[in-house]
Amino acid sequence: MTPRERTEQTERLMLSPRAAFVADSKGRAHREDACDFRTDFQRDRDRVLHCKAFRRLKHKTQVFLSPKGDHYRTRLTHTLEVSQIARTIARALQLNEDLTEAIALAHDLGHTPFGHAGERALDRCMEDGFRHYEQSVRVVDCLENEGRGLNLTWEVRNGVLCHTKGERAATLEGRVVRLADHVAYINHDIDDALRAKVFSEADIPAQVKAVLGETRAERFDTLIRSVIENSGDDIGLAPAVQNAFDAIHTFMFDRLYLDSIAKNEERKVDEFIRRLYEYYAKDVSRLPEEFRTIAERDGVARAVCDYIAGMTDNFALEKYHELFVPRGWSGQHISAI
């Protein structure tokens, strides 16, 4: 028996009947030989960790655009926090931790530069709209591995697609990631907003503190404990905890996401993304070769969207300055005639 086969057998013995067993996976779009050592879900996790889009997350905004400070979250640190929370819940519920981790690590691979401001700007540029969760699936299906994609299992791709809005994931593991994503971003965004002095601890509603706790650690403990104690055939929170969680969402939208000093720079993002989009859409030859190939196959708009969505904040800023901001002349002085 190979190590992979032993793992598959152990899943049958140790996991909940509600878990997604890797041996029952719907498989990959393109068949591959099994690995002797790793299950398919473990291989998916490793493929995500080693892909270029995952590495770029370290230079993509979470909430604060290019913050001056070493401790603000990026899209990468957010992803790692989601993975940790989701794995904790999955292990406690005896769900498939490998599947949970693979979904969590891949869920934001398609996110734009400049956070949700960039997403909204690209959404306005694209005739059919832009949604980062759909782009994340496109990254793993079509863009990574020199256009061959990562060929991930159906369960991972479904969890990524359903991690934020609309239809729920088919697996409980995918639903765990969806809730872990919300738990992670609300709590770390509170932490970052407090660090930036956007609001103070005293501003957080008293009714929220009474249920969820006074500190970040207490909030995490309350929320994760509630998920574990109230999940069975589905994943959810106790009603009182859910109400408090909804209230803190409302508070964060009012004080940070939609109306705060920290978000002033986002007003510039729309024009920034639009000008980049129009520049490349006007002449497809300006795109790198791999995206010109996408333009031939999927259309110019799709190729330009893929290129811009994959940019880091820094790369997008450099491109914008290179293309649209005048620079001083650095040539040799012309001798007098």
Number of C-alpha atoms within 10 A of each C-alpha: 7 11 13 17 17 12 16 17 15 11 20 14 10 11 18 15 12 16 19 22 18 22 16 8 14 10 18 16 11 8 8 10 5 12 13 11 14 17 20 22 26 17 19 24 21 15 20 23 15 10 18 15 23 19 14 17 26 18 18 26 27 25 25 24 21 16 14 9 9 6 11 21 23 20 24 21 16 22 24 15 21 27 24 19 21 29 24 18 23 24 15 14 23 16 25 24 24 22 30 31 28 30 31 32 25 29 32 26 30 24 28 31 29 29 21 18 23 24 23 19 22 24 16 15 19 14 9 8 12 19 18 24 22 19 25 22 24 18 25 25 18 16 23 18 15 9 15 11 16 19 20 23 21 14 25 29 25 18 30 28 27 20 26 19 11 8 10 16 23 13 20 24 31 31 22 31 34 25 21 25 22 15 20 20 18 14 17 19 20 20 18 16 22 13 14 17 12 15 16 12 15 9 9 17 13 13 13 19 17 10 18 23 17 15 13 14 11 14 19 17 13 16 24 19 15 18 23 20 15 14 16 13 8 12 20 19 20 15 11 12 18 17 15 19 21 13 16 21 15 13 16 20 13 12 18 20 18 13 12 15 12 19 16 13 13 20 10 10 21 17 12 17 25 15 16 18 20 13 16 19 19 11 10 20 12 13 18 10 11 13 23 19 16 20 20 12 11 12 13 21 20 16 23 25 22 20 20 19 25 24 21 21 21 15 15 19 14 12 13 15 12 11 12 12 9 8 8 5 7 6 6 6 7 6 5 4 3
